[in-house]
Amino acid sequence: MLAIRLASMRKFSASSLNDKWMQLRYKEWEGERGKGKTQLQNATDADLFLKKFYSPFSGTWWDKAYADSIFKALPDNTAKQIKPTNKIDNISKNSFLPFALNVLSSHALICL
């Protein structure tokens, strides 16, 4: 039920990519809210639940140290463009992209 509410309120897709995070976060959420009080009532609840999912730089430019750490995670490549995205659902299994690397559970790096 939680996954359905997150999808409808915040377009957040629960999947095998983030299943472990969802399970751990639910346990935390239950501890924060109390047993039997875990249902998301509104968009504010959804935002609070998802707050820990996003990277520290969601919605803003990365600082140099963070960018350097992500760069080090990349395999050798000749890509001229690297597009970070937190919209994993935009990457299909049949994609022609050279590769997509899931990083920090909330970003994918697409090298073109």
ChimeraX commands (.cxc) that place a marker at each C-alpha (Angstrom):
marker #1 position 0.00,0.00,0.00 radius 0.5
marker #1 position 2.85,2.39,0.84 radius 0.5
marker #1 position 4.41,1.93,-2.61 radius 0.5
marker #1 position 1.08,2.75,-4.27 radius 0.5
marker #1 position 0.69,5.93,-2.20 radius 0.5
marker #1 position 4.27,7.02,-3.01 radius 0.5
marker #1 position 3.63,6.45,-6.70 radius 0.5
marker #1 position 0.42,8.47,-6.70 radius 0.5
marker #1 position 1.62,11.29,-4.43 radius 0.5
marker #1 position 5.22,11.72,-5.59 radius 0.5
marker #1 position 5.64,9.60,-8.74 radius 0.5
marker #1 position 8.13,7.45,-6.81 radius 0.5
marker #1 position 8.50,3.97,-8.28 radius 0.5
marker #1 position 9.23,1.17,-5.86 radius 0.5
marker #1 position 11.16,-1.56,-7.65 radius 0.5
marker #1 position 13.82,-4.21,-7.20 radius 0.5
marker #1 position 16.41,-1.41,-7.46 radius 0.5
marker #1 position 15.23,0.24,-4.26 radius 0.5
marker #1 position 13.44,-2.63,-2.50 radius 0.5
marker #1 position 16.06,-3.03,0.24 radius 0.5
marker #1 position 16.01,0.70,0.94 radius 0.5
marker #1 position 12.17,0.66,1.07 radius 0.5
marker #1 position 12.17,-2.18,3.62 radius 0.5
marker #1 position 14.75,-0.50,5.86 radius 0.5
marker #1 position 13.06,2.88,5.58 radius 0.5
marker #1 position 9.68,1.37,6.43 radius 0.5
marker #1 position 11.11,-0.02,9.68 radius 0.5
marker #1 position 12.50,3.43,10.53 radius 0.5
marker #1 position 9.21,5.05,9.56 radius 0.5
marker #1 position 7.28,2.69,11.79 radius 0.5
marker #1 position 9.61,3.59,14.68 radius 0.5
marker #1 position 9.12,7.31,14.01 radius 0.5
marker #1 position 5.34,7.14,13.62 radius 0.5
marker #1 position 4.37,4.22,15.80 radius 0.5
marker #1 position 2.96,0.82,14.94 radius 0.5
marker #1 position -0.28,1.08,12.97 radius 0.5
marker #1 position 0.36,4.73,12.05 radius 0.5
marker #1 position 2.52,4.21,8.97 radius 0.5
marker #1 position 0.00,5.07,6.25 radius 0.5
marker #1 position 0.87,8.15,4.23 radius 0.5
marker #1 position -1.93,10.67,4.69 radius 0.5
marker #1 position -0.75,13.41,2.33 radius 0.5
marker #1 position 2.10,14.70,0.17 radius 0.5
marker #1 position 3.94,16.03,3.24 radius 0.5
marker #1 position 4.04,12.51,4.68 radius 0.5
marker #1 position 5.35,11.19,1.36 radius 0.5
marker #1 position 8.08,13.85,1.32 radius 0.5
marker #1 position 9.09,12.99,4.87 radius 0.5
marker #1 position 9.25,9.28,4.05 radius 0.5
marker #1 position 11.35,9.89,0.92 radius 0.5
marker #1 position 13.63,12.57,2.39 radius 0.5
marker #1 position 16.41,10.09,3.18 radius 0.5
marker #1 position 16.26,8.56,-0.31 radius 0.5
marker #1 position 17.52,11.57,-2.21 radius 0.5
marker #1 position 21.17,12.54,-2.44 radius 0.5
marker #1 position 22.44,15.55,-0.49 radius 0.5
marker #1 position 22.56,17.48,-3.77 radius 0.5
marker #1 position 19.13,16.71,-5.22 radius 0.5
marker #1 position 17.78,19.89,-6.77 radius 0.5
marker #1 position 21.07,21.78,-6.73 radius 0.5
marker #1 position 24.57,21.74,-8.23 radius 0.5
marker #1 position 26.99,19.18,-6.82 radius 0.5
marker #1 position 29.98,20.46,-4.92 radius 0.5
marker #1 position 33.45,19.50,-6.19 radius 0.5
marker #1 position 34.10,16.78,-3.59 radius 0.5
marker #1 position 30.79,15.04,-4.37 radius 0.5
marker #1 position 31.33,15.34,-8.15 radius 0.5
marker #1 position 34.85,13.92,-7.80 radius 0.5
marker #1 position 33.55,10.94,-5.79 radius 0.5
marker #1 position 30.96,10.18,-8.47 radius 0.5
marker #1 position 33.58,10.58,-11.21 radius 0.5
marker #1 position 35.79,8.01,-9.48 radius 0.5
marker #1 position 32.89,5.52,-9.54 radius 0.5
marker #1 position 32.68,5.68,-13.34 radius 0.5
marker #1 position 34.39,3.00,-15.40 radius 0.5
marker #1 position 36.84,4.17,-18.04 radius 0.5
marker #1 position 34.85,5.59,-20.92 radius 0.5
marker #1 position 35.07,8.05,-23.78 radius 0.5
marker #1 position 31.72,9.70,-23.12 radius 0.5
marker #1 position 31.55,13.38,-23.93 radius 0.5
marker #1 position 28.43,13.82,-21.83 radius 0.5
marker #1 position 27.50,12.33,-18.48 radius 0.5
marker #1 position 23.92,12.93,-17.43 radius 0.5
marker #1 position 22.99,12.28,-13.81 radius 0.5
marker #1 position 19.33,11.51,-13.28 radius 0.5
marker #1 position 17.19,10.32,-10.40 radius 0.5
marker #1 position 14.52,9.07,-12.78 radius 0.5
marker #1 position 15.51,5.41,-13.04 radius 0.5
marker #1 position 12.17,4.61,-14.71 radius 0.5
marker #1 position 13.38,6.55,-17.80 radius 0.5
marker #1 position 16.05,3.91,-18.43 radius 0.5
marker #1 position 14.66,0.83,-20.13 radius 0.5
marker #1 position 16.22,-2.62,-20.27 radius 0.5
marker #1 position 16.24,-2.36,-24.07 radius 0.5
marker #1 position 17.94,1.01,-24.04 radius 0.5
marker #1 position 20.65,1.79,-26.58 radius 0.5
marker #1 position 22.65,3.66,-23.97 radius 0.5
marker #1 position 26.24,2.47,-23.59 radius 0.5
marker #1 position 25.66,1.88,-19.89 radius 0.5
marker #1 position 23.72,3.12,-16.90 radius 0.5
marker #1 position 25.26,2.88,-13.46 radius 0.5
marker #1 position 23.08,3.00,-10.36 radius 0.5
marker #1 position 24.87,5.20,-7.83 radius 0.5
marker #1 position 23.93,5.95,-4.21 radius 0.5
marker #1 position 20.48,4.41,-4.76 radius 0.5
marker #1 position 19.01,7.61,-6.12 radius 0.5
marker #1 position 21.01,8.48,-9.20 radius 0.5
marker #1 position 21.92,6.83,-12.45 radius 0.5
marker #1 position 24.80,8.05,-14.57 radius 0.5
marker #1 position 24.25,7.80,-18.29 radius 0.5
marker #1 position 27.32,8.18,-20.47 radius 0.5
marker #1 position 26.73,9.12,-24.10 radius 0.5
marker link #1:1,2 radius 0.2
marker link #1:2,3 radius 0.2
marker link #1:3,4 radius 0.2
marker link #1:4,5 radius 0.2
marker link #1:5,6 radius 0.2
marker link #1:6,7 radius 0.2
marker link #1:7,8 radius 0.2
marker link #1:8,9 radius 0.2
marker link #1:9,10 radius 0.2
marker link #1:10,11 radius 0.2
marker link #1:11,12 radius 0.2
marker link #1:12,13 radius 0.2
marker link #1:13,14 radius 0.2
marker link #1:14,15 radius 0.2
marker link #1:15,16 radius 0.2
marker link #1:16,17 radius 0.2
marker link #1:17,18 radius 0.2
marker link #1:18,19 radius 0.2
marker link #1:19,20 radius 0.2
marker link #1:20,21 radius 0.2
marker link #1:21,22 radius 0.2
marker link #1:22,23 radius 0.2
marker link #1:23,24 radius 0.2
marker link #1:24,25 radius 0.2
marker link #1:25,26 radius 0.2
marker link #1:26,27 radius 0.2
marker link #1:27,28 radius 0.2
marker link #1:28,29 radius 0.2
marker link #1:29,30 radius 0.2
marker link #1:30,31 radius 0.2
marker link #1:31,32 radius 0.2
marker link #1:32,33 radius 0.2
marker link #1:33,34 radius 0.2
marker link #1:34,35 radius 0.2
marker link #1:35,36 radius 0.2
marker link #1:36,37 radius 0.2
marker link #1:37,38 radius 0.2
marker link #1:38,39 radius 0.2
marker link #1:39,40 radius 0.2
marker link #1:40,41 radius 0.2
marker link #1:41,42 radius 0.2
marker link #1:42,43 radius 0.2
marker link #1:43,44 radius 0.2
marker link #1:44,45 radius 0.2
marker link #1:45,46 radius 0.2
marker link #1:46,47 radius 0.2
marker link #1:47,48 radius 0.2
marker link #1:48,49 radius 0.2
marker link #1:49,50 radius 0.2
marker link #1:50,51 radius 0.2
marker link #1:51,52 radius 0.2
marker link #1:52,53 radius 0.2
marker link #1:53,54 radius 0.2
marker link #1:54,55 radius 0.2
marker link #1:55,56 radius 0.2
marker link #1:56,57 radius 0.2
marker link #1:57,58 radius 0.2
marker link #1:58,59 radius 0.2
marker link #1:59,60 radius 0.2
marker link #1:60,61 radius 0.2
marker link #1:61,62 radius 0.2
marker link #1:62,63 radius 0.2
marker link #1:63,64 radius 0.2
marker link #1:64,65 radius 0.2
marker link #1:65,66 radius 0.2
marker link #1:66,67 radius 0.2
marker link #1:67,68 radius 0.2
marker link #1:68,69 radius 0.2
marker link #1:69,70 radius 0.2
marker link #1:70,71 radius 0.2
marker link #1:71,72 radius 0.2
marker link #1:72,73 radius 0.2
marker link #1:73,74 radius 0.2
marker link #1:74,75 radius 0.2
marker link #1:75,76 radius 0.2
marker link #1:76,77 radius 0.2
marker link #1:77,78 radius 0.2
marker link #1:78,79 radius 0.2
marker link #1:79,80 radius 0.2
marker link #1:80,81 radius 0.2
marker link #1:81,82 radius 0.2
marker link #1:82,83 radius 0.2
marker link #1:83,84 radius 0.2
marker link #1:84,85 radius 0.2
marker link #1:85,86 radius 0.2
marker link #1:86,87 radius 0.2
marker link #1:87,88 radius 0.2
marker link #1:88,89 radius 0.2
marker link #1:89,90 radius 0.2
marker link #1:90,91 radius 0.2
marker link #1:91,92 radius 0.2
marker link #1:92,93 radius 0.2
marker link #1:93,94 radius 0.2
marker link #1:94,95 radius 0.2
marker link #1:95,96 radius 0.2
marker link #1:96,97 radius 0.2
marker link #1:97,98 radius 0.2
marker link #1:98,99 radius 0.2
marker link #1:99,100 radius 0.2
marker link #1:100,101 radius 0.2
marker link #1:101,102 radius 0.2
marker link #1:102,103 radius 0.2
marker link #1:103,104 radius 0.2
marker link #1:104,105 radius 0.2
marker link #1:105,106 radius 0.2
marker link #1:106,107 radius 0.2
marker link #1:107,108 radius 0.2
marker link #1:108,109 radius 0.2
marker link #1:109,110 radius 0.2
marker link #1:110,111 radius 0.2
marker link #1:111,112 radius 0.2
view
